[in-house]
Amino acid sequence: MPYLPDHLTTLYPPCFYCKHLVTTGSQQPDLHGWTCTAFPVEIPYDILMRYSKHTEPDIGQVGDDVFESDHVELEGTPGMPAGKYRITFDGDWLPVK
């Protein structure tokens, strides 16, 4: 397998890549303190762990914001062509057309 940078091989909580993220909190196993525009007090653990998808508005959230990946520009990354990518909620990297 070709070398890939850590940000392409480590599966961070999906919220790490979301454009609505406000603050990152503690890392696994507890994942406390993560906030976003939809969950200004704390993002639910089930969303952070991908047990529940946040691709549709959730009961208890503020507003209608859902997971929406920021675009990531990759240049000279071994194993992946240079270009713009986005990440899905499930952790798949897709080229932006």
Backbone as CSV, one residue per row, in Angstrom:
resi,resn,N_x,N_y,N_z,CA_x,CA_y,CA_z,C_x,C_y,C_z
1,MET,0.847,-1.183,0.000,0.000,0.000,0.000,0.889,1.243,0.000
2,PRO,0.596,2.226,-0.836,1.410,3.440,-0.859,1.241,4.231,0.436
3,TYR,2.254,5.042,0.745,2.197,5.900,1.931,1.085,6.928,1.771
4,LEU,0.287,7.093,2.818,-0.721,8.147,2.851,-0.549,8.930,4.142
5,PRO,-0.698,10.248,4.092,-0.575,11.053,5.306,-1.615,10.651,6.344
6,ASP,-1.317,10.954,7.602,-2.180,10.595,8.721,-3.624,11.045,8.518
7,HIS,-3.827,12.264,7.995,-5.199,12.761,7.852,-6.005,11.990,6.805
8,LEU,-5.360,11.135,6.048,-6.088,10.315,5.082,-6.251,8.872,5.554
9,THR,-5.525,8.470,6.575,-5.600,7.085,7.037,-6.239,6.943,8.408
10,THR,-6.303,8.005,9.182,-6.928,7.974,10.497,-8.369,8.397,10.344
11,LEU,-9.273,7.630,10.914,-10.688,7.958,10.820,-11.091,8.785,12.035
12,TYR,-11.009,10.087,11.894,-11.410,11.002,12.951,-12.932,11.048,13.021
13,PRO,-13.497,11.593,14.113,-14.951,11.779,14.126,-15.359,12.575,12.891
14,PRO,-16.499,12.260,12.302,-16.901,12.935,11.063,-16.977,14.451,11.232
15,CYS,-17.317,14.885,12.434,-17.459,16.316,12.688,-16.143,17.068,12.488
16,PHE,-15.014,16.389,12.610,-13.709,17.001,12.405,-13.614,17.630,11.009
17,TYR,-14.291,17.051,10.046,-14.234,17.507,8.657,-15.426,18.379,8.255
18,CYS,-16.358,18.596,9.182,-17.589,19.325,8.847,-17.370,20.828,8.912
19,LYS,-17.951,21.539,7.962,-17.778,22.984,7.935,-18.579,23.690,9.025
20,HIS,-19.452,22.978,9.745,-20.250,23.572,10.820,-19.621,23.365,12.201
21,LEU,-18.460,22.717,12.260,-17.781,22.476,13.529,-17.362,23.806,14.169
22,VAL,-17.578,23.924,15.474,-17.183,25.131,16.201,-15.965,24.831,17.074
23,THR,-16.025,23.784,17.906,-14.885,23.435,18.752,-14.653,21.927,18.742
24,THR,-13.382,21.537,18.805,-13.050,20.125,19.001,-12.807,19.927,20.489
25,GLY,-13.251,18.806,20.998,-13.075,18.509,22.410,-12.051,17.420,22.603
26,SER,-12.259,16.633,23.637,-11.334,15.550,23.947,-11.435,14.448,22.898
27,GLN,-10.384,13.654,22.827,-10.345,12.555,21.869,-10.906,11.290,22.509
28,GLN,-10.918,10.209,21.749,-11.491,8.959,22.250,-10.781,8.531,23.523
29,PRO,-11.433,7.859,24.468,-12.722,7.209,24.296,-13.936,8.063,24.634
30,ASP,-13.759,9.224,25.305,-14.952,9.926,25.788,-15.534,10.960,24.835
31,LEU,-14.719,11.640,24.044,-15.184,12.611,23.050,-16.118,13.673,23.631
32,HIS,-15.722,14.315,24.723,-16.525,15.387,25.306,-16.044,16.742,24.813
33,GLY,-16.975,17.688,24.745,-16.617,19.063,24.436,-16.657,19.454,22.975
34,TRP,-17.077,18.548,22.091,-17.197,18.887,20.671,-18.502,19.663,20.485
35,THR,-18.442,20.799,19.777,-19.647,21.580,19.509,-19.702,22.009,18.046
36,CYS,-20.908,22.308,17.606,-21.115,22.785,16.233,-22.337,23.693,16.234
37,THR,-22.686,24.205,15.073,-23.841,25.097,14.982,-25.135,24.367,15.303
38,ALA,-25.207,23.072,15.022,-26.423,22.298,15.305,-26.499,21.864,16.769
39,PHE,-25.344,21.642,17.387,-25.274,21.202,18.783,-24.301,22.106,19.544
40,PRO,-24.754,23.322,19.922,-23.862,24.291,20.552,-23.429,23.922,21.978
41,VAL,-24.128,22.999,22.625,-23.727,22.572,23.964,-22.761,21.394,23.870
42,GLU,-23.117,20.378,23.087,-22.229,19.237,22.851,-22.821,18.334,21.768
43,ILE,-21.977,17.919,20.835,-22.398,16.993,19.781,-22.603,15.622,20.425
44,PRO,-23.736,14.961,20.125,-23.988,13.638,20.709,-22.888,12.628,20.372
45,TYR,-22.550,11.813,21.349,-21.521,10.779,21.220,-21.817,9.858,20.036
46,ASP,-23.083,9.490,19.842,-23.445,8.579,18.747,-23.115,9.158,17.372
47,ILE,-23.197,10.456,17.232,-22.824,11.096,15.963,-21.307,11.101,15.819
48,LEU,-20.604,11.470,16.877,-19.141,11.501,16.831,-18.548,10.127,16.520
49,MET,-19.201,9.064,16.992,-18.712,7.705,16.771,-19.278,7.062,15.502
50,ARG,-20.079,7.814,14.739,-20.709,7.326,13.512,-21.760,6.238,13.767
51,TYR,-22.269,6.152,14.984,-23.363,5.203,15.261,-24.672,5.744,14.704
52,SER,-24.802,7.064,14.681,-25.963,7.746,14.097,-25.440,8.712,13.048
53,LYS,-26.018,8.666,11.867,-25.609,9.605,10.816,-26.273,10.951,11.064
54,HIS,-25.543,11.998,10.791,-26.118,13.341,10.896,-26.201,13.950,9.505
55,THR,-26.899,13.239,8.634,-27.095,13.709,7.269,-28.502,14.271,7.072
56,GLU,-29.318,14.178,8.105,-30.661,14.768,8.154,-30.769,15.486,9.500
57,PRO,-31.550,16.574,9.597,-31.709,17.237,10.896,-32.174,16.243,11.969
58,ASP,-31.638,16.416,13.162,-31.878,15.517,14.278,-32.769,16.198,15.322
59,ILE,-33.613,15.431,15.981,-34.430,15.974,17.060,-33.478,16.489,18.142
60,GLY,-33.727,17.681,18.625,-32.890,18.242,19.679,-31.778,19.149,19.186
61,GLN,-31.581,19.230,17.893,-30.538,20.118,17.393,-31.099,21.508,17.177
62,VAL,-30.209,22.475,17.011,-30.578,23.855,16.723,-30.494,24.058,15.215
63,GLY,-31.540,24.565,14.602,-31.522,24.844,13.170,-31.535,23.586,12.311
64,ASP,-31.127,23.743,11.048,-31.186,22.654,10.064,-29.825,22.170,9.588
65,ASP,-28.731,22.676,10.147,-27.401,22.271,9.690,-27.173,20.782,9.930
66,VAL,-26.596,20.119,8.932,-26.220,18.708,9.028,-24.785,18.573,8.535
67,PHE,-24.229,17.368,8.618,-22.850,17.155,8.177,-22.665,17.628,6.749
68,GLU,-21.658,18.470,6.571,-21.315,18.993,5.254,-19.801,19.155,5.220
69,SER,-19.147,18.363,4.422,-17.687,18.346,4.379,-17.123,19.602,3.750
70,ASP,-16.066,20.123,4.403,-15.265,21.150,3.758,-14.458,20.474,2.651
71,HIS,-14.062,21.224,1.637,-13.199,20.675,0.600,-11.756,20.717,1.078
72,VAL,-11.024,19.674,0.774,-9.618,19.573,1.135,-8.805,19.533,-0.148
73,GLU,-7.814,20.381,-0.246,-6.943,20.421,-1.430,-5.730,19.537,-1.169
74,LEU,-5.514,18.545,-2.022,-4.361,17.657,-1.889,-3.409,17.910,-3.041
75,GLU,-2.142,18.115,-2.689,-1.119,18.313,-3.703,0.064,17.432,-3.355
76,GLY,0.468,16.596,-4.252,1.637,15.769,-4.037,1.473,14.726,-2.937
77,THR,0.267,14.247,-2.733,0.023,13.208,-1.742,0.221,11.855,-2.400
78,PRO,1.215,11.088,-1.954,1.444,9.776,-2.569,0.195,8.898,-2.522
79,GLY,-0.115,8.292,-3.642,-1.256,7.381,-3.705,-2.566,8.036,-4.077
80,MET,-2.594,9.376,-4.136,-3.829,10.076,-4.517,-3.469,11.203,-5.475
81,PRO,-4.213,11.340,-6.562,-3.940,12.435,-7.480,-4.196,13.788,-6.815
82,ALA,-3.432,14.790,-7.192,-3.654,16.137,-6.674,-5.043,16.603,-7.077
83,GLY,-5.658,17.394,-6.241,-6.971,17.933,-6.546,-7.773,18.190,-5.288
84,LYS,-9.035,18.559,-5.481,-9.929,18.824,-4.365,-10.720,17.572,-4.032
85,TYR,-10.858,17.326,-2.721,-11.605,16.175,-2.225,-12.561,16.622,-1.130
86,ARG,-13.560,15.818,-0.883,-14.421,15.983,0.280,-14.540,14.610,0.918
87,ILE,-14.877,14.589,2.184,-15.012,13.320,2.887,-16.480,13.105,3.206
88,THR,-16.948,11.875,3.051,-18.327,11.561,3.392,-18.437,11.346,4.895
89,PHE,-19.656,11.297,5.399,-19.876,11.031,6.824,-19.254,9.702,7.224
90,ASP,-19.229,8.727,6.297,-18.690,7.397,6.578,-17.166,7.307,6.450
91,GLY,-16.527,8.392,6.025,-15.070,8.420,5.967,-14.456,8.122,4.612
92,ASP,-15.250,8.149,3.560,-14.707,7.923,2.206,-14.315,9.261,1.577
93,TRP,-13.101,9.300,0.969,-12.627,10.489,0.288,-13.114,10.455,-1.156
94,LEU,-13.800,11.524,-1.591,-14.329,11.601,-2.959,-13.796,12.853,-3.645
95,PRO,-13.392,12.716,-4.910,-12.932,13.908,-5.639,-14.100,14.872,-5.862
96,VAL,-13.803,16.170,-5.801,-14.798,17.196,-6.077,-14.707,17.512,-7.553
97,LYS,-15.823,17.441,-8.231,-15.833,17.678,-9.683,-16.161,19.114,-9.992
